[in-house]
Amino acid sequence: MNEHAAFGGGPPLGSKVVRFIYVDEAGTSQNNPHTVVAGAVVHGDDQLIPLEEHLDGLVEKHIPKEDREGFVFHMTDLWHGSRYFDRRKWAREKRLEIIKDIASIPRHFEMPILFGMAVRAESVKRYPQLNGNPATTSLFCHSIAFMGCTFVAEHLMREVHPNEVAQLIAENHDDAKRYIQDAHAIFRNPVEIKRRGIDDRYLPLERIRNNVLFSEKAECKPLQLADACAFIIRMHLRGDEPMIDPYYQQIKPWLSVIPKGEEPYAAPIGPAYPYGPMVEHYGK
């Protein structure tokens, strides 16, 4: 067996430093106007194990001992008080405390956060071939947002970490996997990019190596951070949930791109992340 087959079948990474980009989505149901895919950029040598240990520490801090084994934080449940975090058993103040702790992770680790987005109404209008099918539209928006996040990741790697490469790791979604794989293959293929008339200096992908790897949150703990960031950004974009703002402000200094129309983070002392963020505006 080829030693690289387990990593998507791509060429060897050589001696370059590898960053893992853990990505997850929010807003794929037909009732959500925005679909967001967010990614947490994790240094494979310096940050991965400390991040996993930090997430384990949050489980120990907040979750009863009898429930800790294999526990996974889901931001939707935390925010709405559903499933494990049933609002009848978990006070809102306690749930918000957990959200605050998770949202503090990018600052704690000086960790870039990326995102891509799709606006459902715009996708339906621009692509009539979706035929107004809610399920197909959701999958399509998921793949568009995913590739937007991938594009931002490639930009970051070329401009900030030019001597490194990255591997994308996404939560496993059987329905969306084929759409994501197909879109990712296009971005990697110079012939296909030319055929489609795509002209951009960050394509084809060079620093994002191999195929996308898929995993479950229980097996890949950093996906919990991506889930949290995607949820917070999506709720911020909606604009009708002012209570999300404190948590958005926690992660905003670490966003490599920000929503178009927003002012960049500009505190008297900037974020410890030494390269930015890149402070480009994303979307409409």
Secondary structure, DSSP 8 states (H G I E B T S, - for coil): --TTGGGTS----TTSEEEEEEEEEE--STT-SEEEEEEEEEETTTTHHHHHHHHHHHHHHHS-GGG-TT----HHHHHHT-GGG-TTTS-HHHHHHHHHHHHTHHHHHT--EEEEEEEHHHHHHH-GGGTT-HHHHHHHHHHHHHHHHHHHHHHHHHHH-TTEEEEEEEE--HHHHHHHHHHHHHHH-HHHHHHTT---TT-S-SSB-SS-EEE-TTT-TTHHHHHHHHHHHHHHHH---GGGHHHHHHHGGGBSEEETT------SS--S-TT----EEE--
